[in-house]
């Protein structure tokens, strides 16, 4: 398997693990605003740390062109953007705009950033 394939598998595995973990944890989220806010921030930090750790771990195996560096940055931005969207769901407060609570264009843009960055990293672009 190529290093690009390993990176794709690692990111997909991390995303699937976090999606299952977050959906499991949402059922047990306390009603207290402070506890809910702290849990949301902690989940966002874990989401970001896992994605960044995967990118850092696999970055030496990938090409060293400036395009690959751009790709890693685009993937990191997309990954953190998806985490931010999950954070919007968990943060307590009043009514939120639909783009914060519904799956839509924001998610597509984040996934496109990850996909485009991945294409740059493995040398497709």
N, C-alpha and C positions, 0 to 999 in steps of 0.2 A: 504494500500500500504506500502511496506517495505521502509526502509530508502534508500536502494540501488536503488529501483525504483524511489523514489523521486529525488535522485541525477541524475539519467539518464534522467528523464523528465526535470529537471531544466537545465541541460547542453544542451539537445536537443533544448529546447525552446530558450535558450540564443544564441545557434549557429544559429538557424533559424532566430531569430530576427536580428542578426548581418549580416547574409547573405543578407537579404532583405534590411536592412539599407545601407549596403555598396554598393549593386548594384544600389540602388536609388541615393546615393551620387556620384557615379562614373560619372553619366550623368552631374552633375553640377560642376565637378572638374575644377578649373580655369587652364588656360594655363601657368600662371606664375610659374616658377620653384620653387621659394621660397614658394609660397602659396601651391603648390601641395605637396612639401616636408613636410611642417608643418601639412597639413591635413592628410597626410599618417601617420606621427608619432602620431598625436592625435588619429586617428582611431585605431592604434596598441595599444596605451595605454588604450583606452576604452575596446578593445577586451580582453586584458590581465586582466584588472581590473574586468570585469564582470566574467570571468572564475575563477579567484582566489577568488573573493567574494563568488561565488556559492560553491566552494570547502571548503572554510573556514566556511561558514554557515552550511553546511551539515556534516562537519567532526566530530563534537561531537556525531552525531547520529550513526556513523558507528563504526565498531569494532576498538579496540585500539591495535591490534596486530602489531608487526613490519612490517608484510606484508602489512597491510592496510596503514601504513605510506609510504611505498615504492609505493603503488598503487596511493596514492594521489600525490606523487611527479612525477610519470610517467604520470599521467593524466595532471598535470600542464605543464610538459615539452611538451607533445603532443599538448595541447591547445595553448601554446605560439608558438610552431612550426607552427601550422596552421595560426596563426596570422602573423607570420613572412613571410610566403609564400604570404599572401595577401599584406603585406607591400612591397614585391619585385615587385608586379604588379604596385603599385601606385608610387613608387619612380621614379622621373624623371631621365633621363640620357640616355646614348647611348645604343647600343644593349646589351641585356642581354642573358646569356646562356639559353638554352631551359628548363633546370630543374627549373629555376626560374620563368618562365612564363607559362609553361604547367602543367596541372594536370598530375601527374604521381607517380613515386616511392616515392618521398618526402612526398606527401600527404598520401600515403598508410602507410608509416612508422609512421607519426604523428597519424593517426587514429588507427593504431595498438598499439601505446603507450597509447592512451586514452582507448582503449578497454581492453588491458592487465591490465592497472592500475585499471580500473573499476572491472575487475574480482578479483584482489587482494583485493580491498576495500570491496566488498560484500562477500568475503570469498569463492569464487569458486576455488581459487588456494591456 
